[in-house]
């Protein structure tokens, strides 16, 4: 019996209603290189994808929030999506996305510095529509729980 791989799009809970209302997880377009393809990121990490943790500015200092700070200030949410052949693993992302080698290795290094695992990363180059969502969850009381204010896919 083959077990399906589970992957989630991790985000701030403050952005969840915007995603639900739009009916799709849209590719990111901020800080792309000239020829880079916009992508949606998902992770096989079953707890939290550390690269989804926001940065914050305090005065002139920019720092990565901790998991606790992210949870407190923005809340944590995730959408489980169907795993299919359109998901590109990190090992094939450089060629598929047309990102430069320098940026690819810088992202990988930053991921490791954030205690993330690039082997858990997958991307797609199109929106992930609601019909491809399996579940929507928020982090409450140190566990993922079903998000009650939405219609589950």
C-alpha positions in Angstrom: 0.0 0.0 0.0 1.5 3.3 -1.1 1.3 6.2 1.4 0.7 9.6 -0.1 3.3 12.2 0.9 1.8 15.0 3.0 2.7 18.6 2.2 1.5 21.9 3.6 1.6 25.6 2.7 2.5 27.3 5.9 1.5 30.9 6.5 0.6 33.5 9.1 -2.9 33.1 10.4 -3.4 36.8 9.7 -3.2 35.9 6.0 -5.5 32.9 6.1 -8.8 34.6 5.3 -7.3 36.4 2.3 -6.2 33.0 0.9 -9.6 31.3 1.7 -11.5 34.2 0.2 -9.5 34.1 -3.0 -9.9 30.4 -3.3 -6.3 29.9 -4.2 -2.7 30.0 -2.9 -1.1 32.4 -5.3 2.6 32.4 -6.4 4.8 34.9 -4.6 6.1 37.7 -6.8 8.2 39.7 -4.3 12.0 39.7 -4.7 12.1 37.6 -7.9 15.0 37.7 -10.2 14.5 39.0 -13.8 13.8 35.6 -15.3 12.6 33.7 -12.2 9.2 32.0 -12.3 6.9 32.9 -9.5 6.1 29.9 -7.2 4.0 28.6 -4.4 6.0 26.9 -1.7 4.9 23.8 0.3 6.8 21.8 2.9 6.8 18.2 4.0 7.7 19.3 7.6 4.7 18.1 9.7 5.1 20.7 12.4 6.2 24.1 10.9 8.3 25.3 8.0 10.8 27.6 9.6 11.3 29.6 6.4 7.6 30.6 6.7 8.5 32.6 9.8 8.4 36.3 9.2 11.2 38.8 9.6 10.6 41.9 11.8 12.3 45.3 12.1 13.1 46.8 15.5 14.6 50.2 14.9 17.4 49.7 12.3 17.7 45.9 13.1 16.0 43.3 11.0 15.7 39.9 12.6 14.0 36.6 12.1 11.1 36.1 14.5 11.2 33.0 16.7 8.4 30.4 16.5 6.9 31.8 19.7 7.0 35.4 18.4 5.5 34.4 15.1 2.7 32.5 16.9 2.1 35.4 19.3 2.1 38.3 16.7 0.7 36.7 13.6 -0.7 33.2 14.5 0.2 30.1 12.6 -1.8 28.5 9.8 -1.3 25.8 7.2 -3.2 24.3 4.3 -2.5 20.7 3.4 -2.5 20.3 -0.4 -2.6 17.3 -2.7 0.8 16.0 -3.5 1.1 15.6 -7.3 3.6 15.6 -10.2 3.5 19.4 -10.5 5.4 19.8 -7.2 9.0 20.4 -7.9 11.5 19.2 -5.2 14.2 21.6 -4.1 16.8 19.5 -5.9 15.1 20.4 -9.2 14.0 23.9 -8.3 17.0 25.8 -9.7 16.5 24.6 -13.3 12.7 24.7 -13.2 12.5 28.2 -11.7 15.3 29.8 -13.7 16.8 31.2 -10.5 20.5 32.0 -10.6 22.9 29.5 -9.0 24.0 32.2 -6.5 20.5 32.9 -5.3 19.7 29.1 -5.2 22.6 28.4 -2.9 21.9 31.5 -0.8 18.3 30.4 -0.3 19.5 26.9 0.7 22.1 28.3 3.1 19.6 30.7 4.6 17.2 27.7 5.0 19.8 25.7 6.9 20.6 28.7 9.1 16.9 28.9 10.0 17.0 25.2 10.9 14.9 24.3 7.9 15.5 21.3 5.7 15.6 22.0 1.9 14.8 18.3 1.3 11.3 19.0 2.6 10.7 21.9 0.2 8.5 21.7 -2.9 7.3 24.4 -5.3 4.7 24.8 -8.0 4.6 27.5 -10.7 0.9 28.1 -10.6 -1.8 28.9 -8.0 -3.0 26.0 -5.9 -6.7 26.1 -6.2 -9.1 25.3 -3.3 -10.1 22.0 -5.0 -6.6 20.8 -4.4 -6.6 21.6 -0.7 -7.1 18.7 1.7 -7.4 20.6 5.0 -7.0 24.0 6.7 -5.6 24.1 10.2 -4.5 26.7 12.8 -2.1 26.3 15.7 -3.9 26.3 19.0 -2.8 25.0 22.4 0.5 23.6 20.9 -1.3 21.5 18.2 -2.7 21.8 14.7 -6.5 21.9 14.8 -9.1 22.1 12.0 -9.9 25.7 11.1 -13.6 26.1 11.9 -14.5 29.2 9.9 -14.1 27.6 6.4 -15.5 25.1 4.2 -13.1 22.2 4.0 -12.0 21.1 0.6 
